[in-house]
Amino acid sequence: MLVKRNDLSVEQKNVEIIARSKSILDILDQLKTISLSDSTVLLVGETGVGKELLAEYLHQKSVRRYKPLVKVGVATLPRELVESELFGHEKGSYTSASSDKKGLFEIADGGSLFLDDVDDLPIEMQPKLLRAMESGGIQRIGGTRSIPIDVRFIAATKVNLKELVDQGRFRADLFYRVHVVPIVIPPLRERREDIPVLVEHFLRVLAPEKTMVVSKEALRALINYSWPGNVRELKNILARTILFANDEITVEDLPSDIRGENPVEMLLKSCSRCFVEEEMSFQQIVECLESNLLRKALELHSGNKSRAAQYLNLKLSTFRDKLEKYHLA
């Protein structure tokens, strides 16, 4: 069953987790044990590591598997609609409320509610979420009665929530409410043994009509790449590569940054001015090299600052400061 409404999906399906690494296999064992309870689970990991897939796996293994799994990406919800989407509204509660509307909590009743990117929940909405989690009931916008709800909460975050608490951007009481059973998912670069089986799986899924293989050199390049976008990036790269490759994916079919061109090699190829202009001072050469490296990293990652910073092994805050310094922001 799959029903979509904006950023919402309610589904029930078989979930296949592709992994060979001990870290992921251990997580699957943990989730099987956790599924026997109704404890709130917090999935922690970088963008693209597979938090949503693990939420589906947890729901499928639980006694709630025949009820809905409602998934909502908090980061993609318009700020002014968060409350209405989560809790619903009564007819006439505001100008455009032409009829009663159930919120995600009601839709998930009896099943599981997956709040992805819970770190992006507006601060003014956090007390209302906490109240719903603790009381087991919600009240629609414009409503006067409490509606009982029975859901299993699964949350996911791409950042350290404790740091947000320290910064005053996430309530401490809500943090302790969602941080009951934290599961930290390692990035793909820390479990490279998963890459060959993931490649084989994605080739089978993305090109079922083809018999595609990957050369040893290409597979070695895929394994050695840092994968700042994790499993999602691997899937997208393979989807693009399959379009242009023949029966065998070779190193030449892969994007340049995966073929082994590290930042220094990229810099030497792209910035000849620094090495031919004799009148440039040492400081000018450093600034020329640095600004060009920042620019090329952004180009390689389609303007994504987070991924470009990871590619250069820089903190995002440092990367942004340097962009500001060279007027590249």
C-alpha positions, 0 to 999 in steps of 0.5 A, a space after each residue: 500500500 502506498 499513498 502520497 500527499 505532498 511530503 507524506 507517504 504511507 506504505 507497507 512493503 518488503 524491505 531489503 537491506 543490502 550490506 556485508 559490513 559488520 556495523 550494518 549487520 549489527 544494526 539490523 540485529 539491534 533493530 530486530 530486538 528493538 522492534 519487539 518494544 514500542 521504544 522511540 528510536 533515533 536514527 543518526 547519520 549523514 544524508 544518504 546513509 539510509 535512515 529512511 530504509 532502516 526506519 522501514 525495516 524497523 516498522 516491518 519487523 514490529 508488531 505494527 507492520 500491518 498498520 501504516 508507516 507514515 513518513 514525513 520529511 520535516 525539512 521539506 514541510 513549509 514552516 507555516 504548514 508544519 502544525 496542520 500537517 502533523 496535527 490536522 485542522 478543523 473546518 473553518 479554523 482558518 481561511 483556507 480550511 474548507 473541510 476537516 483534515 486529519 494530521 499525520 498522527 491520526 493517519 499513523 494511528 496503530 502504526 509508526 510515525 517516521 519524522 525525518 530531519 527532526 533537527 529541522 523542526 521549528 522551535 515553536 513546534 517542539 513543545 507541541 510534538 513533545 506534548 503529543 509524544 508524552 500524552 498519547 493524544 493530539 488536538 487539531 488546529 481549531 479543535 476542542 477535543 483531545 484525539 487519542 493516538 497510538 503510534 511508535 515514534 521513529 526520528 532521524 537526524 543528520 546532525 548531533 542533536 545535543 549540539 543543537 540543544 547546547 545552541 538553544 535550537 532544540 529543546 532539551 526535554 524533547 531531545 531526551 524524549 526522542 533519544 531513548 534508543 539512538 542508532 548511529 549509522 556509519 557513513 559509506 566511507 567507513 564501511 567500504 566492504 558494502 560497496 561491491 554488494 551495493 553496486 551489484 544490487 543497484 545494477 540489477 535494480 536500475 538495469 534489469 534488462 542488461 547484464 552489466 559488469 564492472 571492471 576491476 579498476 572501476 570497482 577499485 575506484 568506487 571503493 576508494 572514493 569518499 562518498 560524501 553523499 553516501 549510498 544515495 550518491 552511489 545509486 545516483 552515480 550508477 544510474 547516470 553511468 548506466 545510461 552511457 556505458 555498454 555492457 561493462 562499466 570502466 574507469 573511463 565511464 566514471 565521473 572525474 572525481 571518482 576516477 581518482 583525481 584528488 583535490 591537489 591533482 584537480 588544482 594543478 590541472 585547473 590553475 596554471 596562472 599561479 605557476 606562470 606569472 612571475 610577479 605574483 607574491 607568495 600570498 597572492 599565489 596561495 590565495 589564487 590556489 585556494 580560491 580556485 580550489 574552492 570554486 572547482 569543489 563547488 563545480 564538482 558538487 553542483 554548488 552543494 556546499 556541504 559536499 564540497 566541504 567534505 570533499 576538501 576535508 574542511 568543516 562546513 563553517 570553515 568552508 563558508 568563511 573561505 567562500 565569504 573571504 573570496 566572494 564566492 558565496 
